[in-house]
Amino acid sequence: MTRTVRVAAVTFLVLWLAASKVAAQTDPAVAGQWTSAAPLPFNSSALHLLPTGMVMFYGVRPTGTDTRLWDPATAITSLMPLPGYNVFCSGHAFLADGRLFFAGGHIVDGVGLPNSSTYDAASNVWAAGPNMNAGRWYPTATTLANGDVLVVTGKIDNTVGPDLLPQVFQVASGTWRNLTSAQLYVDLYPRMHLAPNGQVFNSATSQTTRYLGTSGTGAWTVVAATNTPGYRDYGSSVMYDDGKVLVMGGVDPPTSAAEVIDLNAATPAWRLVGSMAFARRHLNATLLPDGKVLVTGGTSGPGFNNTATPVFAAEMWDPATESWTTMASAQAVRLYHSAALLLPDGRVLTTGGDDITQVELYSPPYLFAGARPTITSAPAAVSFGQSYFVETPDAANIAKVRWIRLGSVTHAFNMNQRINSLSFSQAPGGLNVVSPSNPNLAPPGHYLLFILNANGVPSIAKIVQLGGSTAPAPALPDVIVTSLSYASGIFTSTVKNQGGAATPAGIAIGVAYSVDGVYRTWGGVTGPLAAGASVTIGTNGGPYTIPGGTHTITAFVDDENRFAESDESNNQLSRPITIP
């Protein structure tokens, strides 16, 4: 009798725990909620949130010529002007003035177009831009701190392979600048993020991650190797905070592993964090206004696009705990050519996957956590470092102010999204909010401005333009030589960084020593050198004995131009010396 009671009790406990788990997974306040909307006319391969609040999408292969608009308020699709060529498999990013910039496109699989163009949502007009050096299929486009756009890789055709030459589209002149010193084989659709030092960080798909400096003729430098073995293709990557990057998923067979790197560190290094509950490739990762990262879709089975093993459950990554939580499950299969996009109301739109026209929207748990704060008004445009007024009746209850750059996503990567937490203070009738002052952290363009209460519930966003059509010059280091001496074959100099930013971490600060204009030896230390700081640099190369007589010795800091400076003309110091 006692044993029977015990078995019954254990059985009840197991069933109760299982029921509790199911309830937790289906309670929208815990797991969020999926809803469906009217299907699209064709399966989409890309989503772009325009400054008007509408969403642009287009299809796969032949329907890459057919751009359409989708209205988040009504879930209705409408016609729009057409680009005049196939933008499927292009790279794309928003310009400072809100135009959506496209680079490359589709002829057939593996063969790219050299086209560039812009779509202006305000005027509803497409405009052709100058062609690139060659066709690009699967390139990545990244908006830089000054508003120009970097375009990297993309396949020329199936004989030549990828385009090795990175190019920068110069918005002011409408011309391309070639980074001829940075020609390197880079994987298709590389995951690229503008870093705090003004360079562009390549976080995936290779295990070797790098910076690409875009000043001058460009230069790649190795940053660190990831811990996850394999080629992280069709995984995703997000910059979830200033200079902090999370990568997850990808590889074949797919991995559940996730890693983070802090580019603000003196020596950035990848660090494993909690793994997802499901291995995935062809997933999408979306930044949310509460600072968390939502992962949706993908396949867990081996092979390029295993349709037999779709992952329906969403997962949420919390940067505070660096762990994942399994959320509600979608109905639609989201694999290759699927996309996910944050909307101004805080929901996430999911579409696509080959032959999938079904539209689903995910409402995160914060939409079930009580009343939402409201923004009554906010400025349409602000400048860098500006304090501006956001009118809200909920000012006393606001705990966070964040904005997220408008999304532009395809092939498991959002090329435009990034998030900033903004400083703010209460004011009568609202909040005084300060925009970022550093365009390396927030490049010019349009952002979704959210205010969040103490429960983490966000408002419906206002779309705010940062920086207008131009951005201030990003803060840069400026190294000079302040003293120079010589004794017994050894040169010694003092180098000061009088610029507004540290020199890049891990990049050498080299000094070339010459006598009477002829190079003789060198010295160096490894950065960073903080703004305002000085360092003594001796002789690392072989000592040089200066012959007797009167000579001129010179120290030339950063003689190989390893990093960009605010002033490149003040790097040398010369002085006379008499040797007995």
N, C-alpha and C positions, 0 to 999 in steps of 0.2 A: 504493500500500500504506500509506504513512504517513498519507495523507488519510483512508483507511478506518479506520485505527486511531484517529485523532483523533475522527472522527465517532462511532465506537463508544464512545469514552471519554466524550465529551460526553453522548451518549444515556444511558449508564450513570449519569453524574452526575445528570442531570435526573431520571431514574427513581428514583435513590437518594434525592434530596432530596424528591421527591414522596412516596415511601414513608415517609420520615422524618416528613414533615408529617402524613400520615394516622395514623402510629403515635402521634405526639404528641397528635393530636386524639382518639384512641380510648383512650389510656392513662389510666385513671381517676386516677392520681396526678398527672396534668398537667391533664386536662380535666374531671375528675369523671365521674359515671356516673348515668344515668337508669334507673329501674326502674318497673314498672307495678304497680298494685294493683287490687283489685276495683272495678268501676265504681260510681258513685253512682246512686241511684234516679232522679235528674233532674240536669240541668246546673245547677251552682251559680253564683251571681253574687257571693258574698261569703264570706270565711273569717275566723273569729275564734278565736284561741287563748285558751281560758278558764283561769282560775287553777287549775282541777282538772287541767289537762293535756289535756283533751278539746278538740276543734275543733267549733265550731258553724258550720253552713252553711245556706243556703236558696237557693231557685231564682229564676227569672226570671218576672216578671209574675204569673200565677196561683199559681205555686208559691212566691211570696214570703211566703205565709201559712204555709208548711210548713217550720218550722225542724227541723233534725235534728242529731244528734251523730255525730262520726266519731272513732274511737279510733286514735291513731297507733301503738299497740302491736300492734293486731290488724288494722287497716284495715277494721274492721267498722262499719257505720252502724247507729245505733239511734234509736228515737223519743224525743221529749222533749216537755214541755208546749209549747203553741202560744201565740204572742203575742196572738191574737185580732184581728189586723188584718194588713195587708200591709206588711212591713218592707223589701221590695225598693225600691231607690233611696233609702234613708234615709241619714242620717249616723250615726256611731257612734263611741264612745270609752269606755275603761274609767274608772270612778270609783275613788277612792282605796281604797275597801273591796272592790274586785274585781267589783262589779256592772258589767255591760255596759249602757251607756246608749244609747238609740236616739232619734233626732229625725227626724220626718217619715215619709214612706212613699209608697205607690203607690196611686192610684185607676185612672188610665189614663196612658199616656205623656204626660208634660208636666203632669200634674195631681197635686199633692201632698196628703198628709194633714197635719193640724196636730198629730198625736199625738206624745207622748213616752212612753217606758216604760223599765223596767230588767229585766234578767234576772240573777238571782242563782244562779250555778252551784253554790254551796255548798249552798243549800237547794232548788235546782231549781225556782225559783218566778219567774214573771213578775209585774210590778207596773206598773199604769198610772200615768203621771205627768200633770202638768198640760199642757193643750194650749198650743201656741205661738200667736203673734198671728195666724198664717195657715198654710195648707198649705205644705209644703216638699218638693219632689221634686229630688233631687241636692243636698242641703245637705252641708256639711262640719262635723264636730264635733271640737273640740280641747279636751283637758283642760288647764286652767290651773294655775298654780303653787299656788293655794290649794285645788285639787281641784274647783272649779266647772268648767262646760263651756260653751265658746263655740260658738254655732251661727251659721253665716254662709250667706246666700243660700239657694238652693233655689227651684224654680219653684212659684208659687202655682197657676197654671193657664195655659192657652194664650192667654188674653186679657189678663190682668193682667201676666203674665210673672214674673220673679224677685222674691222678697221682698227688699226693699232694707234691711230693719231687722235688724241683728245683735242677737241676744239671748244672755244668759248665764243658764244654769240654775244657780241657787244651791242647792247640795246641802243645806246646813243647814236652810233654810226650805222647800225643795221648791217654789220659786217662780221665775218668770222676771223678769229685769231687762233693760229695753230700752235699747239704746245709740242713743238718739234723735239724737245729734249725729254719728253715723257712718253715716247712710243713704247708700248708694252702690251703683251697679250693679256687681256682682261676678260673674264668670263662674261657671257651675254647677260643682259639685264643685271649688272652688278648692283649691289645694295650700297648706295652712296649717301652720306650725310655731311652737311656743312658743319665743321667742327669749331670749337671755341677759338682755336688759333687761326681761323680764317682759311685753313686748308680743307680739303674734302676727304672724308674718311670712307674707305672701302671696307665694309664690315663682312661681306660675303659675296660670292659663294666659296671662294678659296679659303683654305685654312690660314694662309698668310694674309694678314690684313695690313693695309697701307694707308698713308696719307698721299694725296695728290695736291701739290702746291701749284696754283694756277697763275702765279705772277711770272712775268717774263716768258720764257719758252717752256716753263713747267718742269716739275721734278717729282718723281715718286720716292717715298722713303718707307721702309718697313717699320711697322709699329709693334705688332705682336702676333703670335700664332694662337689660334683658337684651340681648345682642348678636345673638341669633338672630332673624331677622325672622319675622313670622307669629304666629299664634295657637296656642300650644303646647297645644292640647287633646289629651287622651288620651296625653300624655307623662307622665312621672312625676317625683317629687321626693323626696329623702331628706335628713334632717339626719344626715350621716355622722360628725360629731364635734360637740363643744360649739359651737354657733353657726355651724357650717359646713354649707352646703347645696349639694347637687348636683342639677341638673335635666338631663333627657335625653329625647330623642325627642319624639313628638307632631308637630303641624303637619299640614297637608294640602296637597300631598303630604308624606309623612313625612320627617323629618330624622333624621340620625345625630348631630347636634351635641349637645354636652354643655357645661355651664357650671357654675362654682362661684362662691359668694360667701361671704365671711367676715364675719359680723355682729358679730364682736368688734372689727373695724377701726374707726378713728375715722371714716372715710368709706367705708362698704361699697360695693363695686363688683363687678359681674359680670365674670368672666374666662373666656374659652373655654379648655377643656382638650381632650385628645385626643378625637376623635369615635369613636363606635362603628363596628364593621365593617359593621353593617347599619342602614339607616334603619328606624325602627319607630314605630308608634302602637298603642295598646291593649297596651302592654308592662306588665310588672310589675317593680318594683325592690325588692329585699329586702336588708336589712342582715344581715351575717354576723358570727359571733363573732370572726373574725380581723380585723375592721375593714374588710373589702372589701364591695363592693356587687354583688349578682348581678342581672342583667337577663335576663328570660325572655319568650318569646312576642312577639306583635305582628305587624303586617303592614307590608310595605315599599311597597305599592302605593298609588296615589292613591285618593281617595274616603273615605267615612266608615268603612267596614269591609270592605276589599277582601279577599275570601276566596280570591282567586286567587294572592296573594303572601304566604303565611304565612312567618314566620321561625322556623325550628326550633332554630337554634343559640343556646345561652345565651352571654352575655358577662359577664366579670368586670372590675370597675373597681377599681384599686388606688390608694388615696389617696396612697401614698408616691411613686408615679410619675405619677399622674394620667393613666393610660393604660388601655386596654381589652385584654383577651385573650379570644379566641374559645374557647369551651368545648364540651363535648359537645352533641349535638343530641337534642332530644326527638322523640317520635313524634307526639304529639297536636298538633292545630292549636289555638293559644291566642290568640284575638282578643278582640272585644268581649265583655264579661261574664266574662272569665277572671280568676283570682286566684292569688296565690302567697303562701305563709306559712311563716316559719321555725318549726320544731318544736324541742322541748327537746333532741332528740338531735343537732341540728345539720344535719339534712336540711331540704329545702325542699319543701313540698307544693304541687303545682300542680293546679288543677281548672278546669272551666268553659270558657267560650266557648259561644256559642249552639249548642245541640243536641249538645254534647260532654259525655258522662258519664264518659269515661275519666279515671282518676286516675294521675298520675305523680309520682314523688318524685326529686328531684335530690340526690345526695350529692356535696358539693364535694370538691376534691382533698385537703383537710385530713383527710378520713376514710380516706385511703389513704396517710398519711404516717407510719405507725407506731402504736405503742400509745397509747391515750388516757389522759390523767390522769383520776383519779376524785375525786369529792366524796363523802366518807363521810357527812358531815352538814353542814348549814348552818341557821341560824335561819330560821323561817318568816316572821318580820317583824323589821324593823330601823327605827330612827328616823333622821332626817336628821343627818349628821355623826357617826354612831355607829361606833365600832370594834367589830367583831364577829369571832368565831372561825369559820373554815371548816376542818373536819377533812378532811385528805387525806393519804394515804401518799406523795404526790408533791410535797410542798412544796418540796423542794430544786431541783426542775426546773421550777418554774412561772415563766414570764416575763411573763405578762399576766393580769390579771383584768378582765373586762368583764361588763356586763350590758346586756340589750336588753329594752325594754318590750314586753309582749305585743302581738302584731300584731292589727290589725282592718282588713281591706282589702276594697275594692270599686272597680270602675271605674278601675283602673290607679293607685290611690293607697292607701297604708296610713296611716290617720289616727292611729294610735297608736304606731307603732314609733319608737324613738330609742335611741341607744347612749351609754354612758358608760364610759370607762376608769377603773378604781378603783385608788386607791393601796393598797398592801399591804406586809406584811413577813412574813418567816418566823417561825414560833413552833414550839415543840415539838408535834409531831403535826399541824401544819397551818399555816394562815395567819391573820394578823390583817388583816382587810380593813376599809377605811373607806368608808362610804357617802357620797354627795354631800351637801354641807351646803346647797346652793342649789337650791330647788325650781324655779327658772327653768330649770335645767339638767336636772333630773330630777324631774318632777312626781310627786306621790304616786300609788302604785299598785303593780302587780305586775310583776316583771322576771325574765327568764331569766338566772341567774347562771352564768357560764362561767369556768373557769380554763383557761389555755392554756400548753402547754409551749414550750420553745425552738424546736420545729419548727412552731409555730403550730397544733398539734392541740388542739382544745377538748375539755373534758369533756362528758358529758351534763349538762345544766343542772339546777339546783335553782330552783324558783320561789320568789322572795322578795318579800315585800310591803314597800314603802317608805312610811313615814309614817302607816300605819294609816288611820283614818277622817278625820284632819285633817292639815294641813300647816302648818308655821310660816309666818308672814307673810314673803313674799319680801323680800330686801334691796332697799331703795329709797333714792334720794337724799333729802336734806332741805336745801334752800337757805334761807339766812337773810342778812339785810343786817347787816353788822357795823360799817359806818361810812358817813356821808353828809355831803357838803359841797356848797357852792354858791359860785360866783364868776363875775361878769360874764356872767350868763345861762346858765351851764353847770352842770349837776348832775353830781356824781361819787359813785359808791357802791362799796363793796367787798362782794362776795357770796361767802359761804363755803358749801361743801357739807359739812355736818356729818353726813350720812347714811351708810349702809353700802354704797352703790353709786354709780357714776358717773351723771351725768345722761345721757339718751339722746344718742347721736351724731347730729349733724345737726339736732337740735332746738334752737331758740333759747332762751336764758336771758334773758328780757326783764325790764326794770324800768320800771315806770310811776312818773313823778315828779309829785307834786301839791303844791299850795300851799294851805294852809287848807282841805284836803279837796277841792279842785277839781283834776282832772287837767290838767297843762300840757304835758308832753312825755315822751319815752321814751328808753331806751338798751337795748343788748343785745349779746350775743355768741353765737356758735354753739357748742353743746356738742360733745363731752362735757366736763364738769367732774368730775375725779376725786374720789372720796370723800376728804375732808380738805383738799382744795385750795381756794384762794381766787382770785378774779379781780376786776380793777377794771373797772367798767362806767361809761362816761361818758354823754354825751348824743348820741344819733344823730338824734333828731328836731330840730326847730328850737329854737334857744335861746329861753329865756323870761326876760324882765326882771321881777324881783320889785319891786313898788313900795315906796317907803320905808315904814318902820314895822316893827313886830314881827309875825312870822308863824310858822307851823308848816309845815316842809317834810317830806315823807314819800316814802320809796322803797318800792315794793311789787314784790318780785321774783316772777316767774312769776305775774303778775297775771291772765294768760289761761289758767292751769292747763293748760299744754301737756304736762306730764308728771306722773305720780303721785309723791307724796312720802310719807314715813313720818309727817310732821306737816304738815298744810296750814294750821295756825293761826299760824305764826310767821314769816310772809313779809314783814312790814312793820317799818320802823324810822322813827320820827319824831323831829325835834329842833327846838327854837326857833331862830329866826334874826332878827337885827335889821338892817335895811337903812337906812343913813343917808338 
